[in-house]
Amino acid sequence: MQAPPRPDALAWLLLSALLIGIDQWTKLLALKHLAPGERIPVIDGFWNWTLHFNPGASFGMLADAGGAQIWLFGGLAVAISVALSLWLRVTPRGDWRTALPLALVISGALGNLIDRVRIGKVVDFVDWYIGEHHWPAFNVADSAIVVGAILLVLFSFRADSGAAKGG
């Protein structure tokens, strides 16, 4: 492994910590103010607050795995967070196109890990829908993972196209 640049991008983990705090705070609000399955409209025809619990992964995958999924997804969250933190360590602090997406994914992985460890399932409360079609409920951590992954892909194309022009 190459020597990390100085200063490295580990400071971006402060953003991860902030987002984990926001994620956990919003989940506590949902647990306090919503009954499971209750729908509180935010924007009629598009958005509700609703409390759901997901013992599985995205879209409920492996929800009926009898508890083994807690260890599987917990280990995966830890492994991904460690790997992305090591990536931040070799990323220059000013390289926000790399650091921002990594910090987002780390925050989402650890935010949902806290739920799995604390209550054995992930707390979801955002319900988007059109007509009768409802997307799976999600939370701040899920949003951070999705936005981070999309930004990683988008920024990688931009870096590739710039390298091709310069090289």
Buried (B, 14 or more C-beta within 10 A) or exposed (E): EEEBBEEBBBEBBEBBEEBBEBBBEBBEEBBEEBEEEEBBEEEEEEBBBBBBBBBBBBEBEBEEBEEEBBEBBBEBBEEBBEEBBBBBEBBBBEBBBBBBBBBBBBBBBBBBBBBBEEEEBBBBBBBBBEEEEEEBBBBBBBBBBBBBBEBBEEBEEEEEEEEEEEE
